[in-house]
Structure formats: structure tokens, C-alpha cells
Amino acid sequence: MTDGRTGRDYRSAVRALAERGRFGVRLGLGRTRALLAAVGHPEREIRGALVAGTNGKGSVLALAESALRAAGHHVGATPKPHLVSYRERIQIDGRPIDPDDFSRLTERVLGVSGAVARRYGEPTEFELLTAVVFARFAEVRPDVSLVEVGLGGRLDATHAWDGGVAVVTNVALDHTDRLGGTIAAIAREKAAIIERGDLAVTGADGDGLAVVRRRARRLDVPLTEVGPAPLLGWDRDGIEVDLAGLGRTRVSLRGRHQAANVAIADALLDALETAGIAGTPAEARRTGYATAIWPGRLELIRVDGRDVLLDGAHNPAGAAALAIALDDLRPFLADGPVTLVAASMADKDVDGVIAALARATALADATIVCTSIDLARAMDAATLGARWRRHRPAAAILVEPDPIAAVDRAIARRETGNGPIVIAGSLYLVGAARGHLVDDPDTRDPSPAEDA
């Protein structure tokens, strides 16, 4: 239990960060570098891996972090975006930063932001949070840090840090308004995290791989190119792959696309070892991959006797992976038609996501419950419903603007049995649903009642 002051200070810190949302996304490194300089350059104390890519970044972090911890290492990680609590974005050994430390460090960074603003413009929410991340890591001194890029790479705030290992998971079309309209253009933005003196890893292919290769060759950086590990099978709780050096290996993350992510994570660990940052023996890797947890990404929970699958799937590539995983998982889930609860940001390729999901045989007779999130970027539920009707005119399409009511409505529906429920299309929706359905002490923030 935290005291009233902790609750007030924490919520004040969150509000102060959230208010910076009015400055939007402004790519560039000047403000972040100035913030880090003003708090004593904490990023210079940290070594590890910076991970960019269109999809799979979080899975790679989760797998590598789990294996490093199994090897006994002290690990800092920055999964993003958060699902329930801001504190999820700053994790030490798998646990979010506590409210007191979050509040204290946010106040410290906000205290220098005025001087930075006068010279470089107002820092954004993400830039401030990036400075808080490195300030915390410098305090705790983890053996290794795993940092996920926010958007792109070249001008992302996290690129103010170079930990010694650079990873580009893959390259697909997403954020084309900011990163470019072609695979090659987007790859150039992501490959820019590779710096002279690094070791680099990539799972990219095609035009994306060609760009990453050129960047590494130009800077004389050793590059490890990784393809998906051979897939041996899957069940309700994960997959099995044949991983080079380990043989038959259990992976606790669902979906055959995790065969690519675990291969990248394994190569990342090899690079950390070669760089002299952290070694991870084979047995620790096996244990870590078999026990890794990545909330909200093909996460399967039970609610009121129903199978509920949570997955962001916010772009066409992610939706295609979800569609394949649904068909693979369907024999292991409860009988009865699927109910899909969907939301989307309006600036995403909504039609591409719908078309990819609609290819899943498991959704052939699904009821689609369209909802929305209380964000300016969110597509309203009725518009999303109309988009789904265009792709699936014969489907049962329901519209429920409130996301929690939409989730509850899906769980309560028993007209066609106890078939599984899929909540997808936006990590903001998944976060709201998970906060509503899962009582996780690690993400339980101080409540207003504690002010009394």
C-alpha cells in the first residue's frame, strides 16, 4: 500500500507527461540530447541493445530479457507502448518502476525541461519519458539494457543512446506519413540506429535487408542476418522451433511468427556476448524462451469460462500474423463461433488490417463488435463498423462505442455458445481490456482513495 502523497505525486507526474501530448510527435534528437545532458548524461552509463523494426520489437525484447534473467543478469527493459500503467515502460528485472521513483525522476526531468525548451522547443511526452528511462537505468545500473525504438529510428528519441548492439527486426509499411512510402525509405530510417563500432542483427528481407546491409557495410559494422527458425509445431500455449545451437526449443509466445522473433532474440544474445556486455548460456536461453511473457500480444486468458485472446494487430503485417495464429490456435480453443472486439486508430491502414484479419478461417462466422478509444486519433465505432461491413457484408457487425462495454458485451454473449473472444486492432484497446479483465498487482497504480 502506498501513502496518499505517493498517489498524488504519481498522478501529478502522469498528468504532466500526458499534457505534453499537445506537442504531438516531433522527430529529432536535439531535445532529447539536451535533456540527457541536463541530467548528467545517464545514457553514457548503460550498455545493451537498441531494437528497431516494424513488428516484433516487443517480442524480441521479451524473449531476450527472459533469457538474460534466467542467466542471472540484472536487466533493464523498455517495452512500449504501455498497456495499463505508464510505469510498464521502465522495467527492471521484469517489474515496472515503482510510483515513488517514477514521480521523483519525472519531476527531475521536468525541472530541466524549461531550459531545454527555450533553446530547442518544448520536449514531447516521449522525449521526457526517454530521459526518465535512462535516468532510472543509470541509478539501478543493470548489467544490460534492452531499449525499444518508438518510431522509425534515425530521429527517434531513443537513438540518443547507442548501447553497442543494434537490431532491426523487420521492415514493413507502417507510419508511412512520417517514415516514407516505400520499404526502402522506411528501412533507411530504421537502419540508421546502426552506428560505427556496433554489432548489428537483422531479420529483414528483400529491399529492407538491402538497405540494412548497405548501412552496416558503410560503417564497417558486423551484421548478422537471421531467418525464422524452423517451426516444429504449436499448441495452445506456444510453439516449438529448431533453433541453431539449441535444437528443439520451446517458446512460450504464441504464433508461428515467433519463430522469426526467437531467432532474432538468440542472435541479439550472441551479439551481447561478443560485445562483452552479457553472456547467456544455452540452458538459460532454453529456460528464458520457454517462460517469456509478453502481455497483450496473443495473450490468452480465461474470463467467466471464456477463452479471451488479446492482441494489438494494429497494422496489416500484425493482422496477417494474428489471422494465421487464430487458425493455428482454433483447434485448441473452446468450441463455438468467435467474437471479435475491434478498434483502430484512424491514421492506420484500417482497410489493410481488416482485409488481413478477414482471411482467417476462424473468423468466417465471427460476430464483430466495433468500438473506439477515447483518443483524438481513434476511429469512431460506427465508421469502423461501416468499414467491416464493406469487407464482410454478410457478417454480424455490432457497434458499441464504449470499449469496456464492448468487451463486457462480448463476454456476456452466449447465444451461440462459449466460443472464444478476440480483442484486437489497437494496443490502446488491448490495454483498456486487460486493465479491466486482469488484476495485475505490478500495473496497479496508486488509487484516488489513497489520498484520504
C-alpha positions as CSV (number, residue, x, y, z in Angstrom):
1,M,0.0,0.0,0.0
2,T,1.3,3.4,-0.9
3,D,0.6,6.6,1.1
4,G,-1.6,9.5,-0.1
5,R,1.3,11.6,-1.1
6,T,2.6,8.8,-3.3
7,G,-0.7,8.7,-5.1
8,R,-0.9,12.4,-5.5
9,D,2.7,12.7,-6.7
10,Y,2.4,9.8,-9.1
11,R,-0.8,11.1,-10.7
12,S,0.6,14.5,-11.0
13,A,3.7,13.1,-12.8
14,V,1.4,11.2,-15.2
15,R,-0.7,14.3,-15.9
16,A,2.4,16.4,-16.5
17,L,3.7,13.9,-19.1
18,A,0.2,13.4,-20.7
19,E,-0.1,17.2,-21.1
20,R,2.9,17.1,-23.3
21,G,0.8,15.2,-25.8
22,R,-0.3,18.5,-27.1
23,F,3.1,18.9,-28.7
24,G,2.5,15.7,-30.7
25,V,5.2,13.6,-32.3
26,R,8.2,15.7,-33.4
27,L,11.0,13.6,-34.6
28,G,14.5,14.8,-33.9
29,L,17.3,14.2,-31.4
30,G,18.2,17.7,-30.3
31,R,15.7,18.0,-27.4
32,T,16.4,14.5,-26.1
33,R,20.2,15.0,-26.2
34,A,19.8,18.3,-24.3
35,L,17.5,16.7,-21.7
36,L,20.1,13.9,-21.1
37,A,22.9,16.4,-20.9
38,A,21.0,18.5,-18.3
39,V,20.5,15.4,-16.1
40,G,24.2,14.4,-16.3
41,H,24.2,12.1,-19.4
42,P,22.8,9.0,-17.7
43,E,22.8,7.2,-21.0
44,R,26.6,7.0,-21.1
45,E,26.5,4.6,-18.1
46,I,24.4,2.0,-20.0
47,R,25.3,-0.8,-22.4
48,G,22.9,-3.1,-24.3
49,A,20.8,-3.4,-27.4
50,L,18.6,-0.8,-29.2
51,V,15.8,-2.6,-31.1
52,A,14.0,-1.1,-34.1
53,G,11.6,-2.7,-36.6
54,T,8.1,-2.6,-37.9
55,N,6.8,-5.6,-35.9
56,G,8.3,-8.0,-33.4
57,K,10.3,-5.5,-31.3
58,G,8.5,-6.2,-28.1
59,S,8.6,-10.0,-28.6
60,V,12.3,-9.9,-29.2
61,L,12.8,-7.8,-26.1
62,A,10.6,-10.1,-24.0
63,L,12.4,-13.3,-25.2
64,A,15.9,-11.8,-24.8
65,E,15.1,-10.3,-21.4
66,S,13.7,-13.6,-20.1
67,A,16.8,-15.5,-21.2
68,L,19.2,-12.9,-19.7
69,R,17.3,-13.0,-16.4
70,A,17.5,-16.8,-16.4
71,A,21.2,-16.4,-16.8
72,G,21.3,-14.3,-13.6
73,H,21.7,-10.9,-15.2
74,H,20.2,-7.7,-13.9
75,V,18.2,-6.4,-16.8
76,G,16.6,-3.0,-17.7
77,A,13.9,-3.0,-20.4
78,T,11.6,-0.5,-22.1
79,P,8.5,-2.3,-23.6
80,K,6.2,0.1,-25.3
81,P,3.6,1.3,-25.5
82,H,2.3,0.6,-22.0
83,L,-0.9,-1.2,-21.7
84,V,-2.3,-0.2,-18.3
85,S,0.3,1.9,-16.4
86,Y,3.0,4.3,-17.6
87,R,5.3,2.5,-15.2
88,E,5.4,-0.5,-17.6
89,R,7.7,1.4,-19.9
90,I,10.5,1.3,-17.4
91,Q,11.2,-2.2,-16.1
92,I,14.0,-3.7,-14.0
93,D,14.1,-7.5,-13.9
94,G,10.6,-7.7,-15.3
95,R,9.0,-5.4,-12.8
96,P,7.7,-1.9,-13.6
97,I,9.3,1.1,-11.8
98,D,7.5,1.9,-8.5
99,P,5.4,5.1,-8.3
100,D,7.7,6.9,-6.0
101,D,10.7,6.5,-8.3
102,F,8.7,7.3,-11.3
103,S,7.4,10.5,-9.7
104,R,10.8,11.6,-8.5
105,L,12.6,11.1,-11.8
106,T,9.8,12.7,-13.8
107,E,10.0,15.8,-11.5
108,R,13.7,15.8,-12.1
109,V,13.5,15.7,-15.8
110,L,10.6,18.3,-15.9
111,G,12.8,20.5,-13.8
112,V,15.3,20.9,-16.6
113,S,12.8,20.9,-19.5
114,G,12.2,24.6,-19.4
115,A,15.8,25.4,-20.2
116,V,15.8,22.9,-23.0
117,A,12.5,24.3,-24.4
118,R,14.0,27.8,-24.6
119,R,16.7,26.6,-26.9
120,Y,15.2,23.6,-28.7
121,G,11.4,23.9,-28.3
122,E,9.2,22.1,-25.9
123,P,10.1,18.4,-25.3
124,T,7.4,15.9,-26.2
125,E,5.9,13.3,-23.9
126,F,8.1,10.6,-25.4
127,E,11.3,12.6,-25.2
128,L,10.7,13.3,-21.5
129,L,9.9,9.7,-20.8
130,T,13.1,8.6,-22.6
131,A,15.1,10.8,-20.3
132,V,13.4,9.3,-17.3
133,V,14.2,5.8,-18.6
134,F,17.9,6.5,-18.8
135,A,18.0,8.4,-15.5
136,R,16.5,5.3,-13.8
137,F,18.8,2.9,-15.6
138,A,21.8,4.9,-14.5
139,E,20.6,4.7,-10.9
140,V,20.0,1.0,-10.9
141,R,23.0,0.1,-13.1
142,P,21.6,-3.1,-14.8
143,D,24.1,-5.5,-16.4
144,V,22.4,-5.0,-19.7
145,S,19.6,-2.7,-21.1
146,L,17.2,-3.6,-23.8
147,V,15.6,-0.4,-25.4
148,E,12.8,-0.5,-27.9
149,V,12.7,2.3,-30.5
150,G,9.5,4.3,-30.5
151,L,9.1,5.4,-34.2
152,G,11.4,4.8,-37.0
153,G,15.0,5.0,-35.7
154,R,17.1,7.8,-37.2
155,L,15.2,10.6,-35.4
156,D,13.6,8.7,-32.6
157,A,14.4,9.9,-29.1
158,T,15.9,6.5,-28.1
159,H,18.6,6.9,-30.8
160,A,20.2,9.5,-28.5
161,W,21.7,6.3,-26.9
162,D,24.0,3.7,-28.5
163,G,24.4,0.6,-26.4
164,G,26.8,-1.3,-28.6
165,V,24.3,-3.7,-30.3
166,A,21.7,-2.5,-32.9
167,V,18.8,-4.7,-34.0
168,V,16.4,-4.2,-36.9
169,T,13.7,-6.9,-36.6
170,N,12.0,-6.4,-39.9
171,V,10.7,-3.7,-42.3
172,A,7.1,-3.3,-43.5
173,L,4.8,-0.5,-44.4
174,D,3.6,1.5,-41.3
175,H,3.8,5.1,-40.3
176,T,4.3,6.0,-44.0
177,D,3.3,9.6,-43.4
178,R,6.5,10.0,-41.3
179,L,8.9,7.4,-42.4
180,G,8.2,7.2,-46.2
181,G,6.0,5.4,-48.6
182,T,8.3,2.5,-49.6
183,I,10.1,-0.3,-47.8
184,A,13.5,1.1,-48.8
185,A,12.6,4.5,-47.3
186,I,11.4,3.1,-44.1
187,A,14.4,0.8,-43.9
188,R,16.7,3.7,-44.1
189,E,15.1,5.3,-41.1
190,K,15.3,2.1,-39.1
191,A,18.8,1.1,-40.2
192,A,20.2,4.5,-39.0
193,I,20.3,3.2,-35.5
194,I,23.4,1.2,-36.6
195,E,26.4,3.2,-35.5
196,R,30.1,2.8,-36.1
197,G,31.6,0.4,-33.5
198,D,28.3,-1.5,-33.0
199,L,27.4,-5.1,-33.7
200,A,24.2,-5.4,-35.7
201,V,21.4,-8.0,-36.1
202,T,18.5,-8.1,-38.5
203,G,15.6,-10.3,-39.6
204,A,14.7,-8.0,-42.5
205,D,14.5,-9.4,-46.1
206,G,14.1,-8.1,-49.6
207,D,14.5,-4.3,-50.1
208,G,14.7,-3.8,-46.3
209,L,17.6,-6.1,-45.9
210,A,19.5,-4.5,-48.8
211,V,19.3,-1.1,-47.0
212,V,20.4,-2.6,-43.7
213,R,23.3,-4.3,-45.4
214,R,24.4,-1.0,-47.0
215,R,24.3,0.8,-43.8
216,A,26.4,-1.9,-41.9
217,R,28.9,-2.1,-44.8
218,R,29.4,1.6,-45.0
219,L,30.2,1.8,-41.2
220,D,32.2,-1.4,-41.2
221,V,29.7,-2.9,-38.7
222,P,29.5,-6.8,-38.5
223,L,25.9,-7.7,-39.4
224,T,24.2,-11.0,-38.5
225,E,21.3,-11.8,-40.8
226,V,18.7,-14.1,-39.3
227,G,15.9,-16.1,-40.9
228,P,13.0,-17.7,-39.0
229,A,13.9,-20.8,-37.0
230,P,12.3,-24.0,-38.5
231,L,8.8,-24.4,-36.9
232,L,8.3,-27.9,-35.4
233,G,4.8,-27.4,-34.0
234,W,2.5,-25.5,-31.8
235,D,-0.2,-25.9,-29.2
236,R,-2.5,-23.7,-27.0
237,D,0.4,-22.3,-25.0
238,G,3.2,-21.6,-27.5
239,I,5.4,-23.1,-30.3
240,E,8.4,-25.3,-30.7
241,V,11.3,-24.5,-33.1
242,D,14.6,-25.9,-34.1
243,L,17.0,-23.2,-33.0
244,A,20.6,-23.2,-34.2
245,G,22.9,-24.3,-31.4
246,L,19.9,-25.3,-29.1
247,G,18.0,-27.8,-31.2
248,R,14.3,-28.4,-30.3
249,T,13.3,-25.3,-28.3
250,R,10.1,-24.4,-26.5
251,V,8.8,-20.8,-27.0
252,S,6.0,-19.6,-24.7
253,L,4.9,-16.9,-27.0
254,R,2.0,-17.9,-29.4
255,G,2.0,-17.6,-33.2
256,R,4.3,-19.1,-35.8
257,H,5.7,-15.6,-36.4
258,Q,7.5,-16.0,-33.1
259,A,9.9,-18.4,-34.9
260,A,11.4,-15.3,-36.5
261,N,11.4,-13.3,-33.3
262,V,13.1,-16.0,-31.2
263,A,15.8,-16.4,-33.9
264,I,16.4,-12.6,-33.8
265,A,16.5,-12.7,-30.0
266,D,19.0,-15.5,-30.0
267,A,21.2,-13.6,-32.4
268,L,20.9,-10.5,-30.2
269,L,22.1,-12.5,-27.2
270,D,25.1,-13.7,-29.3
271,A,25.9,-10.1,-30.1
272,L,25.7,-9.0,-26.5
273,E,28.1,-11.9,-25.7
274,T,30.5,-11.0,-28.5
275,A,30.5,-7.3,-27.4
276,G,31.5,-8.3,-23.9
277,I,28.2,-7.0,-22.4
278,A,26.5,-10.1,-21.2
279,G,26.8,-13.9,-21.8
280,T,23.8,-16.2,-21.8
281,P,24.4,-20.0,-21.7
282,A,22.3,-22.4,-23.7
283,E,20.3,-23.7,-20.7
284,A,19.4,-20.1,-19.7
285,R,18.2,-19.4,-23.2
286,R,16.0,-22.6,-23.2
287,T,14.6,-21.6,-19.9
288,G,14.0,-18.0,-20.9
289,Y,12.3,-18.7,-24.2
290,A,10.0,-21.3,-22.5
291,T,8.9,-18.8,-19.8
292,A,8.9,-15.5,-21.6
293,I,5.7,-13.3,-21.1
294,W,4.6,-10.5,-23.4
295,P,1.2,-9.2,-22.2
296,G,-1.4,-8.2,-24.8
297,R,0.3,-9.9,-27.7
298,L,-1.5,-13.2,-28.4
299,E,-2.1,-13.4,-24.7
300,L,-4.7,-16.0,-23.8
301,I,-6.7,-15.5,-20.6
302,R,-9.8,-17.1,-19.1
303,V,-12.7,-14.8,-18.1
304,D,-16.1,-16.2,-16.9
305,G,-15.3,-19.5,-18.5
306,R,-14.5,-17.9,-21.9
307,D,-11.2,-18.0,-23.8
308,V,-10.1,-14.4,-24.4
309,L,-7.2,-13.7,-26.7
310,L,-5.6,-10.2,-26.6
311,D,-3.5,-8.9,-29.5
312,G,-2.7,-5.5,-30.8
313,A,-2.5,-6.3,-34.5
314,H,-2.6,-2.6,-35.4
315,N,-1.1,-2.8,-38.9
316,P,-1.6,-5.2,-41.9
317,A,1.5,-7.2,-41.1
318,G,0.5,-7.7,-37.5
319,A,-3.1,-8.5,-38.5
320,A,-1.8,-11.1,-41.0
321,A,0.2,-12.7,-38.2
322,L,-2.9,-12.8,-36.0
323,A,-5.0,-14.3,-38.7
324,I,-2.6,-17.2,-39.2
325,A,-2.2,-17.6,-35.4
326,L,-6.0,-17.8,-35.0
327,D,-6.3,-20.6,-37.5
328,D,-3.4,-22.4,-35.9
329,L,-4.9,-22.0,-32.4
330,R,-8.5,-22.6,-33.2
331,P,-8.4,-26.4,-32.5
332,F,-7.1,-25.7,-29.0
333,L,-9.7,-23.1,-28.1
334,A,-13.3,-23.5,-26.9
335,D,-15.9,-24.6,-29.4
336,G,-18.4,-22.1,-30.8
337,P,-18.2,-19.1,-33.2
338,V,-15.5,-16.4,-32.4
339,T,-16.5,-12.9,-31.3
340,L,-14.0,-10.2,-32.4
341,V,-13.9,-6.9,-30.5
342,A,-12.1,-4.4,-32.7
343,A,-10.9,-0.8,-32.5
344,S,-8.4,1.2,-34.6
345,M,-6.6,4.5,-34.8
346,A,-7.9,6.5,-37.8
347,D,-4.4,7.1,-39.1
348,K,-3.7,3.4,-39.5
349,D,-4.3,1.3,-42.7
350,V,-7.7,0.2,-41.3
351,D,-8.8,-1.5,-44.6
352,G,-5.5,-3.3,-44.8
353,V,-5.9,-4.6,-41.2
354,I,-9.5,-5.7,-41.8
355,A,-8.6,-7.4,-45.1
356,A,-5.8,-9.3,-43.4
357,L,-7.9,-10.4,-40.4
358,A,-10.8,-11.4,-42.7
359,R,-8.5,-14.0,-44.3
360,A,-8.7,-16.1,-41.1
361,T,-10.9,-19.1,-41.5
362,A,-11.5,-18.9,-37.7
363,L,-13.4,-15.6,-38.3
364,A,-15.6,-16.9,-41.1
365,D,-18.7,-16.9,-38.9
366,A,-17.5,-14.4,-36.3
367,T,-19.5,-11.6,-34.8
368,I,-17.6,-8.3,-35.0
369,V,-18.1,-5.8,-32.2
370,C,-16.7,-2.5,-33.2
371,T,-15.7,0.0,-30.6
372,S,-13.4,3.0,-30.1
373,I,-10.9,4.5,-27.7
374,D,-11.2,8.0,-26.1
375,L,-8.3,9.4,-28.1
376,A,-8.2,12.1,-30.8
377,R,-6.6,9.7,-33.2
378,A,-9.1,7.0,-32.7
379,M,-11.6,5.9,-35.4
380,D,-15.2,6.1,-34.1
381,A,-17.0,2.8,-33.7
382,A,-19.7,3.5,-36.3
383,T,-17.1,4.3,-39.0
384,L,-15.1,1.2,-38.1
385,G,-18.4,-0.8,-38.3
386,A,-19.0,0.5,-41.8
387,R,-15.5,-0.5,-42.9
388,W,-16.0,-4.0,-41.6
389,R,-19.4,-4.2,-43.5
390,R,-17.7,-3.3,-46.7
391,H,-15.3,-6.2,-46.3
392,R,-17.8,-8.7,-44.7
393,P,-21.3,-7.7,-45.8
394,A,-22.8,-11.0,-44.5
395,A,-21.2,-10.8,-41.1
396,A,-22.9,-9.8,-37.8
397,I,-21.5,-6.4,-37.1
398,L,-22.3,-4.7,-33.8
399,V,-21.4,-1.2,-32.7
400,E,-20.6,-0.3,-29.1
401,P,-18.7,3.0,-28.7
402,D,-17.6,2.3,-25.1
403,P,-14.6,-0.2,-25.2
404,I,-15.3,-1.6,-21.7
405,A,-19.0,-2.1,-22.5
406,A,-17.9,-3.7,-25.8
407,V,-15.7,-6.2,-24.0
408,D,-18.4,-7.0,-21.4
409,R,-21.0,-7.4,-24.1
410,A,-18.8,-9.9,-26.0
411,I,-18.1,-11.9,-22.9
412,A,-21.8,-11.9,-21.9
413,R,-23.0,-13.1,-25.4
414,R,-23.9,-16.8,-25.1
415,E,-26.5,-17.1,-27.8
416,T,-24.1,-19.2,-29.9
417,G,-22.2,-20.9,-27.1
418,N,-19.0,-20.1,-25.3
419,G,-16.8,-19.6,-28.4
420,P,-13.5,-17.6,-28.0
421,I,-13.3,-13.9,-27.9
422,V,-10.5,-12.0,-29.7
423,I,-9.7,-8.4,-28.7
424,A,-7.5,-6.8,-31.4
425,G,-6.8,-3.9,-33.7
426,S,-5.3,-1.4,-31.3
427,L,-2.9,-1.8,-28.3
428,Y,-4.9,1.0,-26.6
429,L,-8.0,-1.2,-26.8
430,V,-6.0,-4.2,-25.6
431,G,-4.6,-2.1,-22.7
432,A,-8.1,-1.0,-21.7
433,A,-9.4,-4.5,-21.9
434,R,-6.5,-6.0,-20.0
435,G,-6.8,-3.4,-17.2
436,H,-10.5,-4.3,-16.9
437,L,-10.1,-8.1,-17.0
438,V,-6.8,-8.8,-15.3
439,D,-5.9,-7.8,-11.8
440,D,-2.2,-7.4,-12.1
441,P,-0.5,-6.1,-8.9
442,D,2.5,-4.9,-10.9
443,T,0.4,-2.5,-13.0
444,R,-1.9,-1.4,-10.2
445,D,-1.3,2.3,-9.8
446,P,-2.0,4.3,-6.6
447,S,-5.7,5.0,-6.4
448,P,-7.5,8.3,-5.5
449,A,-8.8,6.6,-2.4
450,E,-5.3,6.6,-1.0
451,D,-5.3,10.4,-0.8
452,A,-7.7,10.3,2.1
